[in-house]
């Protein structure tokens, strides 16, 4: 099968080859090449991570005596035994450094154009004060506290203050309904929630407190909600606390960051599955932050003084990841709270220009939107951008290339990044000192023994296989919250002794990687295995297709038949029957007659999560007349009606 999009689009220049963070780490390890760095990261992990932590200026209260303790087996590693730390101390250290103390640490731009700014020194002061205020209201080490706030200065202070106290943050997406909030806070047994009463989207007020208050009725363990209010909001419950009042009450009180073991949780973040309740992924002080600082250095080339912007909701893993990528590296974190196309599609480039951003990250959904409104999307000056990032879902080669050539001016590499809630940061990504293929990844993430395997666990190259990890790795979840059995079942029992991630990947002969969809979305048509992303990329080559989702449906003759859902572009020329026929013919031509879709359905929208990932399994279940599974992350329920209407009559 031909893949012309596998041709490289970007070649490293002198700056990347001499002064990038990954090149500095190569020199610090005293190895001759990046390939040697990869080898050391797997064969000498203790040496590797010690050098990484030194290069990242990671702060320990007591240095660890070892790299890992595997007494409980590879599924339950205990990282950096003997050490003590609180990862906020690494951020505080930048506030004491002469070069960064008065540098901007956090910039929050709201949709209405207002901007709030804190230096590293001011950030440390504000976090200390808020932590003291929380302690005054009874928050203790180990307590779980929900966080439901728009991204910005307030959310940054709140999250870091929870970590400062040794408590555990439970992030909540700002668009969650009552059931999703109750499910997460009840499972975590949260004592408090920090929440905004609402925020602006396209100049309209979005009410958040209604859902939180309705959820509170079903949460008997929840003692207080700390509200970050607008001027018009008032208390409705005697247990209400005011965010600003809590912050003020802690001023002048000094509470040192609680020093904990590396295995101490700081976050329980829930991720949805197809069945059952959401899974509470546990991340600890001595794993997640170290992995994120590492990835920020290695993959994103973030240096002290850089300006980093990657709009992300604090309710998803990306919120804490983005915060850590900037603040653990002494860079300026720019948060944008608002619609990315308000008042028009120039907003993101204007944000880049206004704050002189050097690193800009975007989900493929936003990239597609900007590419479709290029004249406006490129209106702002983007000459400061040195590196671009995309993550969260697969990206088609044409959109990858647009981001590189048009938004980045052809000089900024696009770093594709994939991992997941359960692994902190990257499993696969790119480094700026190697050529980068469109839509692909030019490396495994150092320190992670990533492989692509067949169902028996044998390595495969040049064919689609399971993305797997052959050894425990820094960044992996500590387990699921109070549910070791489900954690083991999810990752360790498909192929005994190997972490099977649930994604399909392709490793090429030249060492690049491509994601091919979720493995439980795998298509097996007439005995031939196919990733949904491979079908969708082909369908997206058609000019009138804006989005596509491929699913497999039981078929008496073939075992499975391919069914494709497509969304048309805004100015279609073809009729719906003509577009359906074009999709059939194009897949037939590009993938071969065995993969010709059994049906093509044109719909107005595809079911997506609130982080814009297409929910293929929900599409498949609804289309086949089965229960849809967990819908707490579904952003557009009306899309299910279109899928249901398209389903064959039983």
TIFIPA-753658 format. One line per 2 residues: for each residue x, y, z of C-alpha. Coordinates in steps of 0.05 Angstrom, whole numbers, plus 32768, in hexadecimal, padded with zeros to 4 digits. Layout:
X,Y,Z | ...
END
This chain:
8000,8000,8000 | 801C,8043,7FEC
8023,807A,801F | 803D,80B9,7FFC
802F,80E2,803A | 8067,80BC,805E
809A,80E8,803A | 80BD,8117,806B
80A6,815F,806E | 80D7,817F,809D
8123,817A,80A5 | 8148,8193,80E4
8172,81D1,80DD | 81B1,81E9,8101
818A,8204,813D | 8169,81C2,814B
81A8,8199,813F | 81D2,81C5,816D
81A7,81E6,81A2 | 8166,81BE,81AB
8157,819F,81EE | 815E,8159,81D4
81A2,8169,81B7 | 81B8,8186,81FA
81A1,8145,821B | 81CA,811C,81E9
8207,8144,81FF | 81F6,8140,8249
81F3,80F4,8243 | 8236,80F4,821E
821B,80C9,81E6 | 822A,80D3,819B
81E3,80D6,8180 | 8198,80D7,818C
8197,808C,817C | 81C9,8081,81B4
819D,80AA,81E3 | 8162,807D,81D3
818C,8040,81E2 | 81A5,805C,8225
815E,8070,8238 | 8148,8026,8236
8188,8001,824A | 81A1,8032,8280
8160,8052,8299 | 817C,8068,82DC
81B5,808E,82BA | 8185,80AA,8286
8152,80C5,82B7 | 8186,80E2,82E6
81A3,810B,82AD | 815C,811F,8296
814A,8138,82DB | 818B,815F,82DF
8180,817F,829B | 8138,8190,82AE
814E,81AD,82F1 | 811B,817F,8313
8119,818D,835E | 811C,8155,8393
8116,8160,83DE | 813C,811F,83E7
815D,80FE,83AA | 8147,80B7,839A
8175,807E,83AA | 8160,8054,836D
813B,8058,832B | 8102,8026,8336
80EA,7FF1,8366 | 80C5,7FB8,8343
80B4,7F90,8381 | 806A,7F91,836D
807A,7F7D,8325 | 8081,7FA7,82E5
8037,7FBA,82E8 | 8042,7FE1,8329
8086,8002,8327 | 809C,802F,8360
80C4,8067,8340 | 8102,8088,835F
80FD,8065,83A3 | 8119,808A,83DF
810D,80CE,83C1 | 80DF,8105,83DB
80C3,8140,83B4 | 8088,816B,83A3
808A,817C,8359 | 8072,81C4,8363
80B7,81D2,8380 | 80D5,81CB,833A
80A6,8204,8323 | 80B5,822D,8361
8100,8227,8351 | 80F6,8250,8312
80DA,8287,833E | 811C,828A,8363
8149,8289,8327 | 8163,82CE,8313
8155,82C2,82C9 | 810C,82AD,82D2
80F3,82CA,8314 | 80D4,8307,82F2
80C3,82E4,82B1 | 807A,82D8,82A2
8066,8293,82BB | 801C,8292,82A9
7FF5,82BE,8279 | 7FAA,82B4,8276
7F83,82D2,823B | 7F38,82CF,823F
7F08,82D0,8205 | 7EF5,8319,8214
7F3E,832D,820A | 7F50,8338,8253
7F95,831F,8267 | 7FAE,8309,82AB
7FF9,82FF,82B8 | 8025,82E3,82EF
8071,82E0,82F3 | 8092,82A2,830F
809D,82C6,8351 | 8054,82DC,8353
803B,8297,8340 | 8061,8278,837B
8043,82AB,83AA | 7FFC,82A1,8391
8000,8255,8394 | 801D,8257,83DB
7FE4,8285,83F1 | 7FAE,825B,83D1
7FCB,821B,83EE | 7FCA,823B,8433
7F82,8250,8428 | 7F6E,820A,8414
7F91,81EE,8452 | 7F6B,821F,847D
7F2B,8201,8463 | 7F41,81BB,8474
7F61,81A0,8436 | 7F96,816C,8449
7FC9,8140,8428 | 7FA8,8108,8400
7F64,812A,83FB | 7F45,812A,83B6
7F2D,816C,839A | 7F08,8177,8359
7F1F,81AD,8329 | 7EED,81C8,82F7
7F08,820A,82DC | 7F16,822B,8299
7F60,822C,8287 | 7F84,8268,82A1
7FA9,8287,82DC | 7F74,8272,830F
7F74,8229,82F9 | 7FC1,8228,82F9
7FC4,8243,8341 | 7F8E,8213,8358
7FAE,81D4,833C | 7FF3,81E5,8356
7FD7,81F6,839B | 7FB6,81B2,83A0
7FF8,8190,838D | 801D,81BE,83BE
7FF4,81A1,83F8 | 7FFF,8159,83E3
7FB5,8152,83D1 | 7F99,8132,8392
7F79,8159,8359 | 7F3F,813B,8333
7F39,8162,82F1 | 7EF3,816C,82D5
7EE4,8183,828E | 7EC1,81C6,828D
7E89,81AA,8261 | 7E78,816E,828B
7E30,8161,829E | 7E16,814C,82E2
7E1F,8101,82D9 | 7E67,8107,82C2
7E78,8134,82FD | 7E56,8106,832F
7E77,80C8,8313 | 7EBD,80E5,831A
7EB7,8109,835D | 7E92,80CF,837F
7EC5,809C,8366 | 7EFE,80C8,8380
7ED9,80D8,83C1 | 7EE9,8122,83B8
7EE2,8150,83F4 | 7EE4,8192,83CF
7EDD,81AF,8389 | 7EFB,81EE,836C
7ECE,8206,8334 | 7EBF,8243,830A
7E77,8258,830A | 7E7B,8262,82BF
7EA3,827E,8284 | 7E9A,829F,8241
7E94,8279,81FF | 7E88,82A4,81C1
7E74,82DD,81EF | 7E3D,82B5,8211
7E40,82A1,8259 | 7E45,8255,8264
7E28,8242,82A8 | 7E52,820E,82CC
7E39,8213,8313 | 7DF5,81F6,8302
7E13,81B2,82F1 | 7E42,81B4,832D
7E09,81C5,835D | 7DDD,818E,8341
7E16,815D,8349 | 7E23,8174,8390
7DDF,8159,83A5 | 7DF8,8113,8394
7E3D,811B,83B5 | 7E35,8114,8401
7E81,8116,840C | 7E89,8159,83E9
7E92,818D,8420 | 7EA0,81CE,83FA
7EA1,81EB,83B5 | 7ED2,8224,83AC
7EB4,8251,8377 | 7EDC,827E,8349
7EA4,82AF,833C | 7E93,82E6,830B
7E7B,8326,832A | 7E31,8314,8324
7E36,82D0,8347 | 7E21,82C8,838F
7E21,828F,83C1 | 7DE7,825F,83C1
7DFE,822E,83F6 | 7E1C,8237,843B
7E55,8208,8427 | 7E6A,8235,83ED
7EAF,8253,83F1 | 7ECB,828C,83C7
7F0B,8280,839F | 7F26,82C5,83AA
7F16,82C3,83F4 | 7F3A,8281,83FC
7F77,829E,83D8 | 7F76,82DD,8403
7F6E,82B6,8444 | 7FB0,8293,8436
7FD9,82D1,842A | 8012,82D8,845B
800D,8290,8473 | 8047,8263,8460
803A,8219,8454 | 8074,81F4,8435
8064,81C4,83FB | 8055,8180,8418
8090,8152,840B | 8078,810E,83F2
8092,80CD,83D6 | 8096,80C6,838A
805B,8095,838C | 802C,80C7,83AC
7FF1,80D8,837E | 7FE6,8120,836B
7FAF,8114,8336 | 7F77,80E4,8328
7F5C,80F2,82E2 | 7F23,80CB,82C5
7F22,80B0,827E | 7EE5,8090,825E
7EE2,804A,8244 | 7EAF,8028,8217
7E8F,8005,8252 | 7E8B,800E,829D
7E9B,804B,82C6 | 7ED4,807B,82B4
7F1A,8063,82C7 | 7F3E,808B,82FD
7F85,8092,82E3 | 7FB6,80A0,831C
7FF4,80CB,8311 | 802A,80D7,8344
805D,810C,8357 | 8099,80E2,8342
8080,80CC,82FD | 8051,80FA,82D6
8077,813C,82E2 | 80BA,811D,82D1
809F,80FF,8291 | 807F,8142,827D
80BF,816A,828B | 80E5,8136,8262
80B5,813A,8227 | 80B5,8186,8229
8101,8184,8223 | 8108,814A,81F1
80CC,8151,81C4 | 80B7,819A,81C9
80FB,81BA,81D4 | 80DF,81E9,820A
8115,8215,8229 | 8111,8247,8262
80F6,8288,8246 | 80CC,8268,820F
8082,8279,8208 | 8056,823B,8205
800D,8239,81F1 | 7FE3,81FB,81E6
7F99,820A,81F4 | 7F7F,81D0,821F
7F47,81C4,8250 | 7F5E,81B7,8298
7F2D,817D,829B | 7F56,8152,826D
7F9D,8138,8274 | 7FB5,816D,8243
7FA5,81A4,8275 | 7FD8,818C,82A9
8008,8174,8272 | 800A,81B9,8251
8013,81DC,8295 | 804D,81AE,82A5
806E,81B5,8261 | 8075,8200,826B
807D,820B,82B6 | 80AB,81D0,82C4
80DA,81EC,828E | 80DB,8235,82A2
80B1,824C,8266 | 8076,827A,8264
8032,8256,8262 | 7FFE,827B,8238
7FB7,8264,8245 | 7F7D,8276,8219
7F37,826F,8234 | 7F04,8276,81FD
7EED,825E,81B9 | 7F28,8258,8189
7F00,8277,8151 | 7EE4,82B3,8178
7ED9,82E9,8162 | 7EF4,82C8,8122
7F27,8295,810B | 7F61,82C6,8114
7F5E,82BD,8160 | 7F95,8289,8168
7FC7,82AD,813B | 7FB7,82EE,8160
7FC5,82CB,81A2 | 8008,82B3,8185
8019,82FA,816F | 8002,831C,81AE
802B,82F1,81DE | 8065,82E1,81AE
805A,8297,81B5 | 8094,8268,81A4
8070,8225,81AC | 8029,821B,8195
8000,81DB,819D | 7FBE,81CA,817E
7F8E,818F,8177 | 7F83,8178,812F
7F3B,8190,8133 | 7F52,81D8,813D
7F87,81D1,8106 | 7F51,81B9,80D5
7F26,81F5,80E8 | 7F5F,8226,80DE
7F72,8207,809C | 7F2B,820F,8084
7F2D,825A,8095 | 7F75,8268,8081
7F70,82B2,8071 | 7F58,82C2,80B7
7F80,828B,80DA | 7FC2,82A7,80C1
7FB2,82F0,80CE | 7FDD,82F5,810D
8029,82F9,810B | 8044,82B3,811B
808E,82C1,810F | 80A0,82B2,8158
8088,826A,8153 | 80C3,8239,8156
809E,81F8,815F | 8057,81DD,8155
8035,81A3,8178 | 7FF8,8179,8167
7FD8,8142,8191 | 7F97,8125,81A8
7F81,8100,8169 | 7F9B,80EB,8125
7FAB,8122,80F3 | 7FA7,811C,80A8
7FE7,812B,8081 | 7FC8,8167,805D
7FB7,8188,80A0 | 7FFA,8176,80BE
801C,8197,8082 | 7FEF,81D4,8085
8001,81DE,80CE | 804B,81D9,80BD
804E,8200,807C | 8017,8234,8086
800E,8240,80D1 | 8057,8232,80E1
8073,8253,80A2 | 809A,8214,8090
80CF,8220,80C5 | 80AE,8204,8104
80AE,81B8,810A | 806B,8197,811B
8074,8167,8155 | 803E,8131,8154
8034,8116,819A | 800C,80DA,81B2
8006,80B8,81F5 | 7FC8,80BB,821F
7FAA,80C9,8263 | 7FC8,8089,827F
8010,8096,8269 | 8018,80E1,8279
803D,80F6,823A | 8058,80D8,81FA
805F,8090,81E5 | 806D,80A6,819E
8081,80EC,8189 | 80B6,8111,8160
80F7,8133,8171 | 810D,8171,814B
8151,8154,8139 | 8134,811F,810A
810B,8127,80C9 | 80C0,8126,80D8
808E,8102,80AB | 8048,8121,80A2
8016,8105,80D5 | 804C,80D8,80F2
807D,80D2,812B | 80C8,80CC,8121
80D8,80AA,8163 | 80BF,8085,819F
80C3,80AF,81DD | 8107,80A2,81FF
8101,8079,823E | 80C4,8054,8226
80CE,800E,8209 | 809A,8017,81D2
808E,7FE1,819F | 805C,7FCE,8169
8046,7F86,8171 | 801A,7F50,8154
7FE5,7F2C,817E | 801B,7EFD,8199
8048,7F36,81B0 | 807B,7F30,8177
8098,7F71,815B | 807F,7F85,8116
8097,7FB8,80E4 | 8074,7FCD,80A4
8030,7FB5,80BC | 7FFB,7FCD,80ED
8003,7FB3,8134 | 7FF3,7FC2,817C
8018,7FFB,819D | 8038,7FDB,81DA
806B,7FE9,8210 | 809A,7FB2,8226
80B0,7FCE,826A | 8095,7FFD,82A0
80A2,8046,8290 | 80A5,8089,82B3
8062,80AB,82A8 | 8035,806D,82AA
7FF9,806F,82D7 | 8004,8056,831D
7FC4,802D,8312 | 7F7A,803F,830F
7F5E,805F,834E | 7F50,8025,837E
7F47,7FF5,8344 | 7F87,7FCE,8336
7F60,7F95,8315 | 7F42,7FC2,82DF
7F86,7FE2,82D3 | 7FA7,7F9E,82C9
7F6E,7F86,829C | 7F72,7FC5,8271
7FBC,7FC6,8263 | 7FE1,7F88,8279
7FB6,7F4B,8269 | 7FAF,7F4E,821C
7FF7,7F37,8214 | 8013,7F20,8257
804E,7F4A,826F | 8044,7F81,823C
801D,7FC3,8242 | 7FED,7FC3,8206
7FD6,800A,81FD | 7F99,7FFF,81D2
7FB2,8024,8195 | 7FC6,800A,8151
8007,8023,8134 | 8033,8018,80F7
807F,801A,80FB | 80A1,8026,80B8
80E3,8008,80A2 | 8105,804C,80AA
80EF,8051,80F3 | 80B4,8080,80EF
8072,8071,8110 | 8029,807E,80FD
7FEB,8076,8128 | 7FB5,804D,8108
7F7B,8054,8139 | 7F64,802F,8177
7F6F,7FE4,8178 | 7F28,7FD8,8191
7F12,7FFE,8153 | 7F3A,7FCE,8127
7F1B,7FBB,80E6 | 7F23,7F73,80CD
7F03,7F6E,8089 | 7F08,7F2B,8066
7F3F,7F17,8096 | 7F68,7F56,8088
7F78,7F83,80C3 | 7F71,7FCD,80B9
7F74,800A,80E6 | 7F3B,803C,80E1
7F6B,8076,80DA | 7F87,8058,809A
7F41,8057,807B | 7F31,809D,8095
7F70,80BC,8079 | 7F5E,80A1,8034
7F16,80BB,8039 | 7F2F,80FF,804F
7F56,8105,800E | 7F13,8115,7FED
7F09,8160,7FE8 | 7EC1,815F,8000
7ECE,8135,803F | 7EDB,815E,807E
7EDB,8125,80B1 | 7ED7,80D9,80AE
7ECD,809E,80DD | 7ED7,8055,80C9
7EB9,801C,80F0 | 7EB4,7FD1,80E8
7E6F,7FAF,80E9 | 7E61,7F64,80EC
7E57,7F45,80A8 | 7E44,7EFC,809A
7E71,7EF7,805D | 7EAF,7F20,8070
7EAE,7F1C,80BC | 7EAC,7F68,80BC
7E98,7F9C,8088 | 7EB2,7FE3,8087
7E80,801B,8094 | 7E96,8063,808B
7E75,80A2,80A6 | 7E89,80E4,8087
7E7A,812D,8093 | 7E78,815A,8056
7E9F,819B,804F | 7E78,81DC,8055
7E72,81E8,8009 | 7E63,81A5,7FE9
7E5B,819B,7F9E | 7E48,8151,7F9E
7E05,8138,7FB4 | 7E02,8108,7FEE
7DFB,80CA,7FC0 | 7E34,80E4,7F95
7E61,80EE,7FD2 | 7E50,80A8,7FEC
7E63,808B,7FA8 | 7EA4,80B4,7FA7
7EB8,8099,7FEB | 7EAA,8051,7FD5
7ED3,8059,7F96 | 7F0D,807D,7FB7
7F16,804A,7FEF | 7F11,8012,7FBB
7F47,8033,7F92 | 7F76,8046,7FCC
7F6F,800B,7FFA | 7F57,7FD4,7FCC
7F15,7FB1,7FBD | 7F15,7F87,7FFE
7F10,7FC8,8026 | 7ED9,7FE8,7FFD
7EA6,8002,8031 | 7E65,7FDC,8038
7E42,801E,8046 | 7E52,8068,8047
7E27,8098,8070 | 7E29,80E3,8069
7E18,8105,80AB | 7E19,814C,80C6
7E48,813C,8101 | 7E6E,8103,8121
7E69,80F3,816B | 7EA6,8111,818E
7EC3,8118,81D3 | 7ECA,815D,81F0
7F13,815A,81DD | 7EFD,8150,8194
7F0D,8106,818D | 7EDE,80DF,8160
7EBA,80A9,8189 | 7EBE,806F,8158
7EA8,803B,818A | 7E6A,8062,819B
7E5B,8068,8150 | 7E63,801D,8148
7E39,800B,8184 | 7E00,803A,8172
7E01,8025,8129 | 7DFE,7FDC,813D
7DC6,7FE7,816E | 7DF0,7FDB,81AD
7DF6,8005,81EC | 7E25,8040,81DC
7E4F,8039,821B | 7E69,8073,8245
7E51,80B5,8227 | 7E6A,80E4,825D
7E9F,8101,822E | 7E6F,8108,81F3
7E6B,8151,81DC | 7E34,814D,81A8
7DFD,811A,81B9 | 7DD4,812E,817C
7E07,810C,8150 | 7DEF,80C8,816B
7DAA,80D4,814E | 7DC9,80D9,8108
7DF0,8098,8112 | 7DB2,8076,812D
7D8A,808E,80F1 | 7DBE,8072,80C2
7DBF,802D,80E3 | 7DA3,7FF2,80BB
7D5E,7FDC,80CF | 7D62,7F9B,80F6
END
